[in-house]
Amino acid sequence: MTDDETISVFPNPNRGSFNVLLYNTEDEIQKVVVYDMMGNIVYSDETFKGGEINIPDVSSGMYHMTIILNKQIIKEKIIIQ
């Protein structure tokens, strides 16, 4: 869980498939974007409301995920093995 215990991302590390769950808030997920270390978008979804994300055919490494909620923006690091 993040420091504010709003979002849970698991498993992390993963193999390109992971879950994003929203907790303890009336806020809703508006958009999820995953970037590689060069800033390229490897995944984007404006209809995602929580659950499983699959990112096939990406290289192993660290990725940055931005989760845009109604009232806040949360950033997470994802490690794909």
C-alpha positions, 0 to 999 in steps of 0.5 A: 500500500502507498503511504496514504493507504489509498492504492495497492499494487501487487504483485510487485515485482511481477511479469507484466500482469499486476493488480491495482486496487483502490481503498479507503476513499470515495475517489474514483480512478480516472486514468492509469498510465505506465511509462518506461524509464525513457518516458514512453507510454507503454500502457494507458487506460481511461476506463480502468476502475481497478483490477488486473492490468496486463502489459504484454511484450515489455522488457524487464525493468522499472516502470513508473505508473501514474494513477489519476483519481478525481481528487489526487494523483498517485505515482507508483514504481512497478518492476517487471521481471 
